[in-house]
Each structure stands twice: as structure tokens, then as C-alpha cells.
Amino acid sequence: MFKRLFWVGLGFGLGVIAVTKAQAYVKANTPDAARQFLLGPDQDHVGMKTLEGLVNEFNATRRAREAELTRQYIAERG
């Protein structure tokens, strides 16, 4: 169990480093118009916007699933 957790954590960390390096490369080696097309107008907060979007999507999916399970529970009990 701890080995698996270690490898998942290591993979996540390497993924974060790879994305950060890729974004730095894109910022350094592309013209401004191309950067704005790829990263959007607010280029300094791309990571936070991405994380915020993922959290919002997760919460919306979680709420929908909870509502579905609640409806199923009520239908079984009713």
C-alpha cells in the first residue's frame, strides 16, 4: 500500500514539474499572440485557473451524483 502511494505521489509530482516546465518553455519561446491563444490573456494564473476549473467540475459532478443517489434511495423507500 505504501509503495503504491509513494509511486502515485511521485508520478503526480513529476507531472506537475513537467507541466510547469512546458508552460515556462511556451512562455519563453513563442510570440505573444500564440501565447495568448494557448494560455489565455491572464498568463500568470493559468495553473490556478486550471485547478479551480477541476475543483468546480468535481464538485458539480459530486452534487449531481449525490442527487441521483438520493432520488434512488427515496424511490426504494417510498
N, C-alpha and C positions, 0 to 999 in steps of 0.2 A: 504494500500500500504506500509506504513512504517513498519507495523508488519511483512509483508511478507519479506521485505528487511532485517529486523532485523533477522528473523529466517534463511533466506538463508545465511546471513553473519555469524551467529552463527554456523550453520552447516558446512560451509566452514572452519571456524577457528578450530572447533573440529576435522574435517577431517585432517587438516594439523598437529594438535597436535598428533592425533592417528598415522599418518604415521611416524612422527618424532620419536615417542616413539617406534614404531615397528622396525624401522631401527636401533635405538640405542640398542634395545634388541637383534636383529640379530647380530649386530657387537660385542656385549659383550658375547654372549653365543654360538657362532658357531665357528668351526675351520676355519682357514684361507682359505683353499681350498673351503669350502662350501660358505664362504662369497664372494669369488671372483666369484663363479658360480652364486650366487644370485644378487650381486650388481655390478659386473664387476671389472676390475682391478683398476679403479680410484674410490675408495670407498668414498673419501671425497667430491666429487662433484656430487653425484647421483641426488640430488634434482634439481640442476641447469641443469644437462643434461636432466632430465625428463621435466622440464619446457621449456627448449629450444626445445626439440622434439615436445612438444604440440604446441608451438607457430609456429614452422615451418610447422607442419601438418595443423594447422588452416589457415595459410597464403596460402599454396598450394591449399587447398580446396576453399578458398575465391577467389583466382585468377581463378581457373577452373570455378567456378560458375559465376564470372563476365564475363568471355569469353563466356560462354554459353548464358547468358542473352544478351550480345552484339550481338551475332550471331542471336538470335531470334528477337531482335529489328531491325536489319538490314534486315532480311528476311521479316518482316512485312512491313517495309517501302519501300523495294525495289521492 
